[in-house]
Amino acid sequence: MSERTVDSRGRRCPLPIIDLAAAARDAADGTVIILLADDPAAAADVAAWCRMRGQLYEGSAPLDGSDRATSYRVRIRGLSQR
């Protein structure tokens, strides 16, 4: 299983979600995309995007050494799994 990191720190809504969607478009089934974001809206936006797109939201955690940035985990599900 592969993992891909998308760094959207310093980018404001809706850009982190656009970055996530672009990465998901080319990702194979089962790929975990780690989205790094410091936009406060990302917390709600990532979960909503996953619900709307049928992807698996695996949670979030603060980035080490940062008081604002968060790491969001999204597992990409293939069309046959949606």
Secondary structure, 3 states (H helix, E strand, C coil): CCEEEEECCCCCCCHHHHHHHHHHHCCCCCCEEEEEECCCCHHHHHHHHHHHHCCEEEEEEECCCCCCCEEEEEECCCHHHC
